[in-house]
Amino acid sequence: MKRAATTTPQTPLDGIDGHLTLSTYIQSRFEQCSRSQRDVAQYIVDHLDEAAFQTAEELARRANTSSSTVVRFSQALGFEGFPELQAAAREEYRREHTGAPVNGVSNGNGHGGPLFSLDQNEFEAAIVADHLNIEQTARKVTRKTVDQLVEAIASSNRVLVAGTDQMAFFASYLRHLLMLLDLRVEIAASPSQEVLSRLGRIDEQTLVIALSAGRPHPLVVRALKLARHRKAQTAALTDATLSEVAKLAQIKLYYSSSTPAYVRSHTALLSLIQAIAFAVYSRDSDSYEDRIKAFRLK
């Protein structure tokens, strides 16, 4: 018999004294989970906001498992499926971010409410995903790696930024920001004769920065291989830790590009590019100040 549309499904949390949060409940059942389910359990506990707003497929990808494992994990906890588990995650998220009491105790964290209401539309879900992308990217990037890249950019006689297709825009923008600082920067965005001649001039004094999303373009891989062969410095800004670009680059900065939209998100990449350029500027802001001031007056 079908339930009425206004009926709220019973969840395993409803039958527990004190109404445990989802995170606490998962931790109490952790030892009963299979190895693959433990991956899901740990990821949800550590990334409650993602469990609250991502699909089962997206959550599975982030937890390095399958969507069927996510569903089975939900059922193993006593939920009918992932939507019911997600509802519990959203309830905990709402309580944490609004200061609503949990088990009769206010969290007192001082946070305002969520970015949007929990019944997000597509527009709001995309913005929430970008908010998470920037946060995850900031957590992945280390100060040591950033310092290495900034020093490499500032000390190189020539910087070559390789990025094709959708990455061509970001390669051009990085070039623009660095040229404002009077650095010698070129881009490789297509397999034209002019670009191939730029690759041919790579030497030990060149820094090659590769930009990639997903599977890298052959031209970008070629630029890195040639740079490694000629003992040039190499760096990569990529969203794929196992890509060939990541393997070839000496300096690696990873960004998160997850989104419910039909194309990858580049919000975090844009943030990285602007932050890197600002870090280069800050190394010697006094010497750059006149150039930047003149640019602002245009």
N, C-alpha and C positions, 0 to 999 in steps of 0.2 A: 504494500500500500504506500502511495506517495505521501511524503510529509507535506504539510501545508507550507506555503512560501514564507509565512511569518514565524515558523518554528525554528528556534536556534538549536543546532545539533548539540547533543551532549558530548563533552570532551572528557578525557581521563582526569583533567585538572579539576573539573567540577565536583568530583567525588572525593577529593582529598581535603582533609581538615586544614583550614587556614588558607586554602587556595594558593598552592605553590606557584611560583612563576615557571614558565616553560624551561628556562635555563636550569633552575634548581631541580626540576623534575627530570630533565635529561641527565644531569649529573648523578642523580640518585639511581638511574637505570643504566648507567654507562657500562658497568661490568657485565650486564646481560646482553649487550649488543655484540654482533659479529664484528670481525675486523673491518670490513667495508662500511658497516653501519657506524662504527666508532669514528671513522673519518668524517662522516656527515654530522654526527653528534658534536664532535669537537669544533667543527667549522661553524655550526649554528650557535653554539655557546660563545664563540669568539667573535662572530659576525652577526649578531642578532638583527641589526638593521637590514642586512641583505636578505636574511631569511624572511623578514617581514614584507619585503617589497619585490623580490625577484621571483621569477618562475622556477618551477622544479628543475627545468632543463638548465637554466642559468646557474642555479645553486649547485647542481651536480657538476657543471663544468668548473666552477670555482673550487669545489671540494675534490676535484680530480676523481670523480666517480660517475656513475650513470644515473639518469633520471629515475630508472626503475628501482635503484637502490634507495634513492630519496623517498620514493613512495613506500617501499617495504619498511624503511626505517620509521616512517610516520605511522604505519599500521602496527608495527611492533610495539610502539609506545601506547597503542590503544586508540589512536585517531582513525577515522574512516579513511583518510587519505591526506595528501599534502595540503589541500586548501584548509582543512581543519587545524592542522599543525600551524600553518601560516597565520590563521586567525589568532591563535594563542600567542604567536610571536609578535603580532601587531599590538595585541593587548598589553604585553610586557613593554614593548617599545613605547607605547602611548603613556604608560604609567611612569616610565623612566624619564621621559622628556617633558612631562607636564607637572611632575612633582606629586602625582596622585599617589595615595598611600598603597603600599603593597604589604599584605599581612598586617594591616593596621598601622604601618610605620611609613612616614613620609620620607622620600629619599633625600629631600633637601638639597638637590644638586644645583638648583638655581637656573636650570636650562629653561628656555622658552619652549613652546610647543613644537611639534614636528614642522618641517618645511611646508607641508600641505596636509590636508585631511587624509585619513587612512584609506578612504575610498577614492584613490587618485585616478584622474583621467590620464590619457596617453601623454599629453603635454607635460603634466606634472611628474609622471613617472620618469620621463626622459631627463628632467632637470634633477630629480632626486638621484638618478644614476650618475649624472655628472658630478654631483656633490660627493658621492661616494668614490668616484674615480679619482678626484683630486686628493681626497683623504688617503686613499690606498697608495697613490703614487708618492705622496709625501712620506708615508711609512716605509716604502721600499727604498727610497733614495737615501744614501748615506752621505754624510758631510765629506768623508774622505774621497769618495768617488767624484763628487761635485768639485772639490778642490783640485783634483787631478785634471778634470776636463777644463776648468777655468784656467789653470796654469798652462795647459797645452794650447789653448786658444790664444792666450796672451803672448806666449813665447814663440809661436810658430811664424815663420816668414810668410806662409801661405796656408789658407784654410780652404778646403774643397768640401762642399756640402752636397752629398748625393741623396737625391730623393725624387722618385718618379711618380707619375699619375697623381693621386690625391696628396702624396707627400711633396710634390713639387711646390705647392703653395707654401708649405711650412719651411722648405729649404730656402725659398726666396725670401721669406720673412726673416729667418735667422740671418741670412746674408744682409738684409737691409739693416737689422739692428746692430750687427757687428761693424758694418761699413760706416755707421754713424760714429763709431769710435776710431775711425781711420785705420781699420784693419783690412788687410788684403784678403778678400773672400770671393770665391767663385762657386757656381753651382753646376751640378751634373744632373739634368732632369730628363734628358732624352738621348737616344743613341745617334745623335747627329754627328757630322764630321767635326764640328767645332768642339762638341763635348768630348769626343774621343781624343782630340788633340790636347784637351785639358787633362785627361787621364794620363796621356803620354808624358806630361810634364811633372808627374808626381815624383818627388824625391825625398831624401831624409829630412828635409826642412819643411815638409808638407804635413798638415794634419787633415786626415780624411774623416768627416763625420757622416755617418749613414743614418738616414731616417727611414723607418719601415713600420708598416702595420700588417700583421699577419705574415704571409709568405712574401719575402723580399723579391724585388724585380732583379732579373739577371744583371742589369747594368750596375745596380748597387753592390751586388755580390762581387762583380768583376772589379769595381773600384777598390773594394776592401782587399781582395786577393792581390791586386797589383801593388797596393800600398804595403801590405805585409812583405811581399817579395822585394820591394825596394827599401825596406826598413823605415818606412814612414809611420808616424803615430796614427792609430785608428781609434775611433769612438763610435758608439751607436746609441741612438734613442729608439727603443723598440718596445712593442707590447707583447712580444713573444720570446720567452726566456730560452726556448729550445730552437730558435730559428738559426739559420746559417749566419746571419748578420751578427747575432750575439756570440757565436763561436769564434768569429774572425776578429771581432773588436777587442782591443786591449782595455778600453774604458767603456763600461756599459751602464746606461741609465734606463730603467724600465718604467713604463707608464701603463696605467690601467685604461682600457678602452671599452669596457662593458656598457651596454645600453640596450633598452628594449626596442630601439628604433631599427630601421632597416639598413643602416650603415653604421660603421664603427664610430665611436665617440672620440673626438680629438681634443676635447676640452683640456684634459690633463697634459697632453703633448704641448699645446699652446702655452699653458702655464709654465711648463718646464723650460721652453725656449725663452720666454720672457725673463724668467728668473735667472737663467744662465747668463743671458746678456747683461742683466743688471749686476750680477756677481762680477763679471769681467769689468764693467764700468767702475764698480766699487773698489777694485784693486788700486786704482789711481784716479779717483774722481776729479781731483783738482786739474789734472792735465786734460781731461775730457770735457770739463765744464763749459769752456768757451764754445766747443763744437756743438754740444747739446743745446746750449742757450741760443746759438744762431739758428739751429734747426727749429726750435720752438717758435722763434719769431717769424718763420716763413708763413 
